[in-house]
Amino acid sequence: MDNNSVKENIARIRKASGISQTEMAERLGMSRTAYRNLEKGDTRLISETMEKIAAVLDRTPEELVLGYEPSAKDSRRVADIRNEYVSMQKDIEMKHQEEIAALKTQISLLTDHVASLKEAVRTKEEMISMLKRKSSKTD
């Protein structure tokens, strides 16, 4: 189902429920402009917002997407697909967290390495300074 059908379903059900865009926006905790942009398709509709809209309209998210109340069999299929995507999202989030942890470890190691290099430079500068003083005394 494309985004146009979803936005048309939402607008149709909202109007049939006698809810204005302003009231809908208030119930969703957003500005009227933000809601209007969702309904017009100017703003992407994410699942969390879809669930809030469905709750306000006393419908299921599936009904908003499909344009009709799905049968129990369809609902199971939709639920299976949703569960699959939730699982995939969790996997992606976990991989991102692992990558972030690895990058933090790498940053820590590089920070320690930079500190040791700075210490080596400081030590070498002290040695050069001592050698220059020693050289100037012997001249």
N, C-alpha and C positions, 0 to 999 in steps of 0.2 A: 504494500500500500504506500503510495507516495505521500509526500508532505502536504500537497494540496488537498487530498482526500481527508487527511487527518484534521487539518484546520477547518475544512468545510463541515466535517462531522461535529467538531467542537462547537463551532458557531451555531449550527443547526440545533444541537441539543441544548445549548445555552439559551437560545431564543425560545425554544419550545418549553423550557423550564421557567421562562419569564424572568431571566436574570440579565441585567444590563452588563455591559463591559465594565463599567465603573464598579458595580457591586461585585462582579467576578474578580476584578483586580484586588479589591479590598479583602475579599475572602482568601485570596491567595497570598496576601501580604506584599503586593507589588503595585507599582504605579499603573494608572490606566493606560498610559503610553506603552509601557513594557508589555502589558497584557495584549493591547491592540496589535503590537508588533508580533507577538506569538501567534495570534489568530490570523494575521495577514500573511504569516510565513516569513517575515523579515528577520525573526529571531529563531534559532534552532530550538526545537522542543526536546528537552532531555527527559529521561524516564522519571526523575524525581518530580519535575513539574507536571508531567503527564499524570502521575499518580495523584497529585494534589488537585488537579483539574477534575479528574475522574471522581474524586471524593466529594468535591463541591457539587458536581452535577449528579451525584448519587448513581454513578455508572462505573463500569469496569474500564480499565485502560484499554482492554481488548476491544470493547464496544466503540471507543473513540477511534481506534486505529482501523477497525474493520468496517465500522458503520452499522453494525448490527450486533445483537447479543449472541455470542458464539455458543454452539452446543457444548455439552459436557466433553465430548471428544475433542472438539476444537480447543476448548479451554485447557484440556490436558496437554495438547500439542503446544499451545502458546506458553503454558507454564513450563514445559520441558525446554522450549527454546529460551525462555527468560532465564531459567536456572542455568542453562549452558552458558549464556552470556554473562551472568553473574559470576559463575565459576571462572570464566576466561578473564573477567575484569579483576577478580581477586588474584589470579595467577600473574597478571600483568603488574598489579600493584606490588605483589610480593617480589617480583623480579626487579622492579624499580627500587624497592627498599633495599634489596641486596646490593644492587649497583651503587646506590647512595652510600651504603655502609662501606663498600669496597673503595669508593672514591674518597671517603673521609679517612680511611686507613692510609690510602696513598698520600693524601694531603699531609697527614700527620708525619709519615715517614719523610716526605720531601721537606717539611718544615724542620724536622730534626737534622736532616742532611744539610740544609742551608745554614742552620745554626752552627753545625760543626765546621762547615767551610768558612763561615765568618770568623770563628775562633782560630782556624788555621791561618787565615789572612792576618788577623790581629797579631798572632804569635810571630809570623814572618816579618811583619812590619816592625815589631819590637826588635827582632834580631838584626834587621837592616839598620835600624836606628842605632843599636849598640855597636855594630860594625863600623858605621860612619863615625861615631864618637871615638872609637878606638883608633880608627884610621887618622882622624884629625889630630889626636894626641901624639901619634908617632911622627907626624909630619913636622 
